[in-house]
Structure formats: structure tokens, C-alpha cells
């Protein structure tokens, strides 16, 4: 596989540099008085419409991880977002656990649930995976659960160790048993101090290298007791979808949308698409509004099983350049996809 363009590291670095220091007494989000995230996910949704009245659809903050930038996207699309996606600073274990209050504070005004992408080890911490798998960092994970409680975000969705089947991730599943052990310890420790948290196990769509998880992402599944949601990050690249037939083939084969949804249903777990978008810098080499249509149609068809979905918008140099509504000078435009996205989400 041609290595996936990685936007997340750049996005988190920029956000962490501009984010406020953790508050001594973090503010409590207004979401604490709203229906729980689990209750929202369990609401009935009718196949054929998305998001409808009960679907959770949203976006990450871009270029800053905060409520204002997420809501600007939602205003541009013409429909409020039910969920917002953010990331932690992964410069060290303390910064990604007890020291990441800034990401919750930045979304304190957002009324809906948060999705938090949280690594299993810090950047460059590949050698920490074995220690994580034996519980060496359990106290750090308990601190993370405590932080979510103190910021009023105890029922956040945590995408723990996401895209472990992508070769650039420091927590990649080189040894499936070590990845599973680390995931289990982290999930258990977070739940010890935050029993309301929802743990999301997410793969990178379309391909798993032979050196990771034995070439099949589900070989790194931690087990039903440790996972609340099963999800995928699904971009229009490697391979991109020039036709609906190509989109359907990719969805149906191993590491695709339909393939993983079948796995989730077999394990009685709701499904998520925590990141998706067009990638004009990938093998498509162009804007592809049809991908927006096909993804939205897929969400609608599988609405009863879909916990949430979040578009990933990004303009960072070397990133996926998936932005739809950002008009800054360093941002590649995807005007056809933006218009198509606005049209299908306004229905």
C-alpha cells in the first residue's frame, strides 16, 4: 500500500501549540445536563435518511480544535452538528492524559457529545507498547478518566489507539498480542475512574500491511468486553473511487465499510466512521463530489447501525487537503465536493 497521507499529527501539533494551558479547575461543559451519549446512540434511526432527527453527524475543529471552528463548518453546511471530534496532545504520557484538559475546555460550549482520538503511547513511544501491555501506565489512564469527569465530559467517545493498522502510528499493531494487551489495560484503567466513557476501536480503511496485525485488522480486536463501538476511517484514496462500482467494491472487500460493519454486527456493536473525506492530494488527484454522495447514501442506508460519523477537514501542508469550507490561502479548494456536501446534508 502507498503510505496514507497523515494529517492528524500536524493538526494536533498546531492545536497543541495554540491551546491554553490546562485550567487548575477545568470548566464543566453544558453537555453534562444533556442526554447521555449512549442514550443518543441508542435512539431509533430509520434506514434511508441521514442524519435525520436522531443521527450524530459532525466534524473536527479546523484549523483549531475548538467549538467555534467546528460550528463554523456546521453553519456552512446548513445543518447543526450533533457531535464534534478532537484530538489530544501526544508529546508525553502526562500531556496526553492528565495534561490534555485544554481539548475539553476548547469544546466547553459545544452542546453535543465529544469524540476524542487518543493514542496508546506518545509520539515516538513505540518502545512503550510492551510496558503499556503489562499495566506500566495504568495510573496515567486512570488520570485521563478522572480528567473527563472533572471537565463534565465523562461520557465522551474515546477512539483509543485508532488506526493501529496504519504504519506511521506509534501504537501500530506490529505484535497483535502487545497491541491488544495495551488496549485492554488502557480501556480498563480509563473505565475505573470514568465508567460512563464509550471506547471506540477504529481501523484505517482499505488496507492492513502484512507486518501489522498479520495483514488483517481484526486480528488486533481487543475483545467485546473492552469495546463499545467499532469504527473505520474511510477516505477517498488508495484506492479512490472513480465510479459507484469501484466504491462498492472497496466497501465490500477486506478492510472496507461493509466488511467491517458485518464484523461489528456480528459482535453486536454500533458502527462509526470517525474520519472520512475527499483526498485531492492522493491517487484521485482531484476533487470528487461523487464520493460525498456515495458516503452520504451509505450512511443513510445503514443509519440504524451507525453510532456517528464525522467529516475530517484539513488544510495542513502534506495532509489530506480535504477541506470543504475553509477559504484560507494555504487551503486547497474542493468546491464541487463542498457544494455536494451542503446539498445532501441540508435535506
Buried (B, 14 or more C-beta within 10 A) or exposed (E): EEEBBBBBBBBBBBBBEEBEEBBEEBBBBEBEEBEBBBEBBEEEBEEEBBBBEBBBBBBBBBBBBBBEBBBBBBEBBEBEBBBBBBBBBBBBBEBBBBBBBBBBBBBBBBBBBBBBBBBBBBBEBBEBBEBBBEBBBBEBBBBBBBBBBBBBBBBBBBBBBBBBBBBEBBBBBBBBEBBBBBBBBBBBBBBEBBEBBBBBBBBBBBBBBEEBBBBBBBBBBBEEEBBBBBBBBBBBBBBBBBEEEEBBEBBEBEBBBBBBBEBBBEBEBBBBBBBBBBBBBBEBEBBBBBBBBBBBBBBBBBBEBBBBBBBBBBBBEEBBBBBBBBEEEEBBBBEBBBEBBBBBBEE
